[in-house]
Each structure stands twice: as C-alpha cells, then as structure tokens.
Amino acid sequence: MKELKCPKCKSVFTVDEADYASIVNQVKNTEFQAEVDRRLQELYKQHIAEQESKVLKAEQSFQTKLSSKDSELNKKETEIARLTEQLNAIAQAKQLEYTELLAKKEQEIAQLKSSIEQKESNIEIAVLKEQGKAQEILKAKESLIAELKNKVIIEQNSAIERQNSLKEKYESELKQKQEQVDYYKDMKSRMSTKMVGETLEIHCNTEFNRMRPLFPNAYFEKDNDASGGSKGDFIFRDSEEGTEYLSIMFEMKNEMDTTATKHKNEDFLKKLDEDRTAKNCEFAVLVSLLEPDNELYNTGIVDVSHKYPKMYVIRPQFFMPLITLLVHTSKKSLAYKKALIEAQSQSVDVTNFEKQLTDFKDKFANNYRLASEKFQTAIAEIDKSIDHLQKIKTALLGSENNLRLANDKAENLTIKKLTRGNPTMKAKFEEARAQNPEIDEENEPFQ
C-alpha cells in the first residue's frame, strides 16, 4: 500500500498498487496537466461568476433602494467601490492562491515522478535480481532434471537389458522344450505300437537300475521265456540268504495317440494273470499309460485283486514306490518261508504248519489290501480337496492300524503257536530245543 497527500485538502490517504500505478500513468500523461489547468480555469471562472452574481444582486438591490432612498446613494456608491475593490482583492488572492496551488502541484508531480522513477529503478533492480535467482534455480532444476533423465534412461536401459536377457533365456528354454515336444511327437509318429510299449519298458528298466542299490539281491530282467505261448515284460524277484520272499510279474502297456482302436487296462489283466501263474510269480502289476483320462488310474495304486489275486494297475510314477512297498511288507513273511523250506527238506508232516502259514499270509495279504485301499483313498482325497483332511486322516489311521495289526501278528507268532495241534512238528522243535536250551518256546518269535 502507498500513502498520498491530497494537495487541496492536505489529507493523507492510502492506495493499493493498482491505484498507484493508475496515478503514475496519469502523472505521466500530458493530458493530466491540461486537465489540471482546465479545472483551475473553470474554478476561477466559477468564482468570478459567483462574485459578479453577488455584485449584480447588490446593484439591483442598490438601484431599488436608490429609487426610494436617494439619500443613501453616496453610501451605496462607496459600498460598491469598496466591494469592487474587495472583489478585485479577492480575485487577486484567488489568482495567487491558484498560482501557488499550481506550483505546489507541479512540485508534487515532479516529486512523484522522481519517486516513481526511483521505484521503477528499484523494481527493475529487484526484478533483475529475481530473474537472476530464477535463472539460477531454473538452471539447477534443469541440471537435476537432466541428471534424473540420465538415471531414468540408465535404469530403462538396464531394465530393457534384463528383460531382453530374461526373454532370451525363456525363449531359449521354450525353444528347448518345444524341440523336446517336437522330438517326442516325431518319435511317436514314427513308432509302432510295439515301440511305444518298449519305450515304457526302457523307462521302467532305467528307473529300477537307478534305485538298484536299495535291492542288492534283486533280480529284474526281461521275460524272454515264451515257451508257454505267452510272456510278460519284466520279472522281479528278491531273496535273502537264498530264500525268495517276493516275486512280481510286470506288464507295460502304452499306445500311440493316433491309434484308431483304444485299448483299456482290463483288456490285459487276464493275460497278465496267466503269465504270472506260468512264471510262478506271487504278484502281478500292470504299468499302464492307457486310459489317460480315467481318474481311477490317475489317483495312485489301483488294487484289482477282486478280479485277479494280488494284482495291481499303476502309472509309471508309482513303479518304484510299489516295488518298495511290496518288498518291505513281504520281508515280514521271510522267516516263515525259511521255516517251511527247512521243514519240507526234512520230510516232516507240515500240513497244519502250512495251513497256519497260509492262514497268516492270507490275513496279512488282506490287511495289506485294506491298507492299500486306505492309502489310495488318502491319495484321492488329497487330490480332490483340502476340505477332506479329516477323512484322509481317518483313512491313514486305518491303514496304519491294519499294518500294525499285521506286524503284531507277525511278531506274536511263536513256535508254540505254530506247532499247536501238530505233534510231528512239536517233536521236531522239542528235539531242536533240547540241543539248544536257550530257545524259549513261549516267547521266541519265529522270525
């Protein structure tokens, strides 16, 4: 805000920057001076007119009074002269006052011009300073922007390089996978049905040989004996101290995607059972890639013992797990097989002994079948939904309980229990006990 003094009334008033600028513009304008002069002349003329009007009125009044009072004529003339002189004095005073006022106005205008010029100079200096500061700030910001742009460009280039690197990596991997897919597609298109089956056989053979250190005494070879008119694919046999405790006949089945006639797993179960019987194998297993959309065969180990005894259908990924499971469970009957072989070699009456052993094996196999079913149920429930965890837990506990019962039966089977009702075997074991007094008839388990 700016303070200004009125040259007429001497009052001080404030104006804002806009009004101040307006006054400055007026002061700078030559028309403003002319306007001041014009207004002074008008005021002067107005004052003269007012005085003349007063004089006229006085003359009229005088003339009126003159007609009635001639005696006062001299007084009026004197008064007129006095008034005329007074009017002239007033006019001169007004003229002097206006001259002084005009001089003061011109002086104030000059002062205002000087002040304005000083203000303008100061403003220009301030503007130049602010412009300099703004330019410095602008340069700093431009420098910062350039630096940030460089960083962004570097990061973008780095990101693009990483992206290109990852893209090249994934494209390379994708190309390799596609080449593998194309290779296997081409291989399958060139294979006969027999070659596809042989490829599955090679896979199973490779998997077993990879895990062979776990089965140092095992026999796993191709079944090349077709003397009976038929043969399986592989035979697995495992023994301990010369006594065989597990034997499995394997059949591997697959077919090409373009094969017109699609086979089912059941189409090969009968032949597999015949091959197992012909080669005197205890278990029969069909390793199959047939019926790929059948959920029954995709859940895990499928027990088909209700159709053919001790027979299972599996996918290739369950090939080694099933062998391991059968090995561990079959080892529990190894002691009884040894005892049976020893009894048979001595030509003893083992009728009741074999009956008990067969009964135990049947019960054990039943418990194993139940455990396998529970295991399959658990696998299926896990694949279906997490919401069935309680059901899976129950199935697994049932499986564990059956295995525990089977194990308890094996551990609790004693010589006395086996020879009960068989005097011949009892006599033989009593003879052996007499030779070795450390044997306890009640508590010595037969394993």
Helices and strands as residue ranges (DSSP letters): E 2-5, E 12-15, H 17-28, H 30-68, G 70-72, H 73-190, H 193-210, G 212-214, E 219-222, E 234-240, E 243-253, G 265-268, H 269-278, E 283-288, H 295-298, E 302-303, E 311-314, G 316-318, H 319-330, G 331-333, H 334-345, H 351-384, G 386-388, H 389-412, H 415-419, H 423-435
